[in-house]
Amino acid sequence: MKRSTVFVVEGKRDQARLIEALGEVVVVTTNGSETSQETINELKTLSLNNNIVIIVDPDGPGEKIRRKISSEVDGAKHVYLEKDKAISKSGKKVGLEHMSVDDVREAMKGIKVIRVGSDITRSDLFGFGLVGKSDSSKLRNRIALHLGFGYANAKTFLKKCLMFGVTKVDLEQIVRGKHDTL
């Protein structure tokens, strides 16, 4: 049985914002996008008795960190941040540190666990209008936010659907408006 939760963030300011929002929690920082093997090994050890929750910036370097940790630390859970809520006041930076405390708390409700078993294909994305139409990007991003993925281009959207076990039936219900929270 897992005893505690260990949150993984990119830097000290992200750590400070998370603690401000959640109180005293255990946080490991990656110190940027060049996550060391030492940090990976620490997370592997921690994962034996703790839940690992990855919360990285909604940008390219953040996703690189997420992929690296996910590929080496079994059972890691994920929180995806909405980019619009993570933009600095200057509009030049994006990250957890720039989010309001309330937005951080809200994001924590969307912890995702990687599952297997999705049957979605690229053809399905075309069939549902998520690719290949003038408004595909807008629709895809609304659905990605609903699913807790954050922004995703078509390729990333498909990967995340597969990674999180979203089925064709799930996606069809959401696209067709049968899901009440969209």
N, C-alpha and C positions, 0 to 999 in steps of 0.2 A: 504494500500500500504506500502510495506517495504521501510524504509528510507535509510538504510545503510547496510554494510556488516561487520560482526564480525567474525574474523578468530580465530580458536581454535588450539593452538599448545601445545606441551608438556612442554617446558621450556623456560627460559629467553634467552638462546642462539638461540633457534629456532625463538623466537620473534624478536630478533635483526636481524637475517638473513632475515626474511620476510620483516621487515621494510626497510632494506638495498635494497631489491629487488623491493619493491612496493611503497616505500615512507611512509608517515604517514598514517597508517591504524589502525583500532581498533583491538586489539589482547587480547584474554583471554588465560592464561596459565593454564594447568591442574596440573602443578607441579609434573609430573611423572604419573605412571600408577595407582596410588591410587587416582583417581579423587574423590574429596570430594562431598558430597551431597550439600554442600554450593555452589560449583562451578556449579553443575548440575542445582540447583535452579536459579542461576544467569543467566545461559544460557537459561533456560525456559523463564524467564522474558524478556531477550534480544530478544528472538525469536518472541515475540509478534509484534515488530516493526522493526526488523532487519533480514537480511539473516544470517544464521549461516553456516560457511564453516569450516569443520573439515580437518586439515592437520596434520597428525601424522606420526611418523616414520614408515617405511615399515618393521616392525618386530612384533613379538608376543605381546609385551606390547602395542605397538601402536594400533594394531588391537583390543586389549581388551578395550582400551580407546574409540576407534571408536564405538564399539558395545554398550558400556555403554551409551555414549552420544546419539547415534542414537535411542536407545530404550526408552529414556526419553525425548528427545527434538524433537518435530515434525517438519518435513520439513527441517532438516539439510541437507546441501549439502556436497559433499566430493571431496577432491583432493587426488589422489593416487600418491605417489612418486615412481619413478623407483629406486629400491634398488641399482642398479649398479651406479647410479648417486649420491647416498646419503651415500656412504661409505667414512669413514675418510681416510686421507693419510696413516695412520698406518695400515689400513685394519681391525681394531679391533672394530670399532664403526660404527653405521649407524644412519643417521638422517638428518632432514632438515638443521640443522646447518652446515653440512659438504658439502652441495650442493653449486655449483657456483650460482651467482646471475642470470645468464642467464638461468640455468637449473630450478631455482625456478620460474622465469617468464614463462618459457615454460610449467611447470607443472600447472600453474594457468589457462592455456587455457583449461585444461581438467576437469573442475568442473562438477561433476556428481550429478544428482538429483535422489533420490530413487523413482522408479515408481513401479507399480504392473502390472501384466498381462503377465508374461513370461509363455510359454508352454513347456520349455525345461525340459527334464527328464535325469536321469543318463544314461538310455539306449541310448538317443540321443548322449551323450558324447562318448559312445562306438562306435556308428554308424559313427560319424564324425572322429574317430581316436584320440580323445582327451584323451582317457583313454584306457589302456590295450595293447598298442603297445610300442615298444622300443623307438620310437621318440615322444610319446604322450606328455611327459612333455615339450619338446622343442616347439612343435606346440602350445600346450595350453598356454605356457608363451608368445609366439609371439602374439597370439590372445588376451590374457589378457592385454598385453601392448597396443595393438591397441585399445582396448575398454577402456583403462584408468584405469584398475583394479590393475596394478602392479602384482608382482609374486603371483601365486595362485596354490595350489595343487588341485587335482580334486574336492574334497569336497567343498573347498572354492570357486573354479571357478564356480561350479554349484550354490552355494548360492548367489554369486555376480551377476550371470546372472539373477537369480530370483529376486533379490533385485532391480536391475536396469532395469528390464523389457525387457531384450534381448530376442527376440523370436527365435523360431526354424528357421524361414525363415532368420532372420538377421544372425544367426550363420552359417547357411548353405552357405549364400552368401559370408561370410568372409572366411570360410574354403575352399570353392571351388574356391576361388580366384576371385570372381566376384566383390569384393570390391576393388577399385583401390588404396586405401592407405595402404593396408597390404603388 
